[in-house]
Amino acid sequence: MWQNWAGNQTSQIRPKRPTTTEELQQLIASAETLRPVGAGHSFTPLVPGAHHIIDLTALNLPAVTRVDGEQAWVNANARLRDLSPALARHGMAFRNLGDINVQTLAGAAATATHGTGRTLPCLSAEITAARLIGADGQTLTTDDIPLNMVQVSLGLLGIVTEAQINVVPKYNLCRRVRLSDLQDTLERMHQHWDENRNFEFFYIPFTGKTVEIRHEITDAPETRAPRDLDMIAVKVLKLARNAGRLSPGLRRALLRLLTLAQSDEDYVGESWRVLCSDRQIRFKEMEYHLPPENARDVLSELIRRLERDHAGIYLPIEVRQTAGDDASLSPFQGGPRVSVAIHTDAKEGHLRYFEAIEPLFLQASGRPHWGKLHSLTYSELSRLYPDFDAFCALREKLDPKGKFLTPALARMFRP
């Protein structure tokens, strides 16, 4: 049996774990339908419904094959948390990462996973070449398929085995964390993105407060990593929510204590150690990428609706910005986007909250994160992406029998 990290997607199929490229080719060629799995950090139904599931973490490929200047060939199915130290041994690093690094590079790129930074693109945009196994079991490269089609492809064009990526000399970051008033953050967020290499913030529901996080490159000496109190803070948020069912005043009091306990933080360390953190509390997530000029109004209305209609929500709203790129299915195609993510406890219902908020994102010309929950099908998606039909035509040409399609993916990529 397989299930994803959040537990909301499952399959009774036991994953197969090929150890060689030749074994992988044979599995693909002989399968009726199949899907690759990585760390299972997507919330969308990318896997259930396939006749075969392939776990590629056992492939006998080195994490880093070679480094040529500021480009590196890497095992696309290695986890980001393993690729970062492997690159560091070559004196190199990812330009940017998200705040979770347990995903495989292939899985993160296939869904346009991103960090934050107005001038920093998503991981997919850092891929400059790739090798993959097509539906017939034969090897393909980005000499055969346009690179901008492969960069974000949800595993629909083939299974990526190796990728050439942009890298930079390894560097240290200083992370600064501070508590701010919501209105101040909303008024100044674009200024903060202009002034900081990385900027993001979390809104804590029902408090009027945000936690702002900044990163800058530094030559300062490394400091001791601060104690990770996120899990404790989330547990307090849940406790306050539960207490609020007995007394709204008790919820307000607990949230007040939590925000008073929030202290500023300055931490210097190797880039990937500073950017990424463990996520012990499991959740379900919807994230939409918005034109920057629409972000403030959407956030204000989102928070108003949340606090009016969804008292059971306690997990924060996360807000980031990512540079534009030209990948065909990238949500950032054509220019930068502000990403707004909402969450529910993994064990609690999400439909009422997500269904209430998704129209707000869509009205603001938002595009969904491919690995996070959304309701869109072909008719809606084809209107959001200028190259969507061209991608679908290429997918049909390379995989006419739909070997890499699940029922959910077919609803998105077939009319």
Steps between C-alpha positions, in 0.01 A plus 500: 500500500611857429386827653623854477649703784168658600310170479228640270615303192534120517541200273488128565781449247836411649773716343771333295856618558726455198872532567625549143392712206460183294261351755305827503475496121360147503243587767378802305486320165293211639260697721143590405500811719750612760602796709830587666506597867753701692453623853121519466490868589233582242141517621339457158399157357806457276545129586173319592342315209824383336552124456865530605689735731874547465720626783825626348700566815697175462637578151875447501589853393732728699339808651733725297648365178714799407531874549599727212533858613159610626312200363479150646360168378314334787282201577153644449350252746731585787341698779579868528629445854760258357586704192583811704789347700614312188524827309672663797779243474562646154489852644157569346139551607146548374426865428182470704282241672159479660453451873461121460779293343390138537366496142688350209629748246288338227184520709565858610577616146208311345258702712688836488586495870654830608655701779466874534684797351384755245802433274533127572324245277342168597704178492366401158652808339845393621490187280703558181493145356355162592495130418176306533343166412201528268181296488660245266793445737748687282731775618409858408686825566424868478659483156190299403238690702493878558656583835217734597254211462707268720577740784146482644332187367347304792669185371274500194769504231720231655687419816795733558813316617771767481497878477750774437431792733631848561703524819695774676806501727386392844406783732374582848174674582389706795139436598311770687156437647271762652138541601305774324151643479299364209417838348863610511607181324232535229590865440876434476527144362602608148761732648632209708527281188691782328739547791571140600645202314233279655186621674190314607243524773243293685171641621387348831120475481294705746801698633554789260869402507746369243835328533739655247807307383794652311820348362812676378836365381769562760867445573431498874605187692244226547299501821329223690172398343208625712269254663217415262187613683265482201346172610433636848348818356268301269389286793419815696299631203301178496452511877375857474258400222362217713473724806313755289218251455436538871580869525604740221667712766722208600616461140587868480693479827705200389577658166603817677744303716638325192572824317657652812729197520617543139857627510716645224757267348835541325664184370796457263572171328554318171228603256303176483507455877359849551237488225358157584337360812327183614122481489382271778136614495323348200254710304310536174564802283361712218728761342430743219749726324365852445602803294688716753265795454205286616662349807411756765129515420479120484676460833277755671185326373639153575569593861159665533324184376715270710429685824131545422414151381774252597564512873636145487807603301814549706791442259663816360475647151838504321593772250803496266609646165688330214659635181349430161624241251401357161416135574178405323314379811675720754259705710769770479503507120497859380600679818533487878217372715407532866416159642232471768465167679222393734508190718290264706597230744567177306244314711227760467265593216626753247224521238283769657794737552677432170181514293411834658838656424588355157256727307673800655835382364352432157329839479843657554650306203674252728664180379504196729810326628509169310577297811242661728126456518283670241184418304598605147458286189605539136251774414621731778871415476517552125389860550770568760804390299579630148693182414261253662359356178849470350611305806195274480569432132860403578385279786255324268772449240750355747246294698198434275375215719506711817753283682595784735142622554286431805125572492561832679778599262285407200234745620767772500685420178238356267202704374 
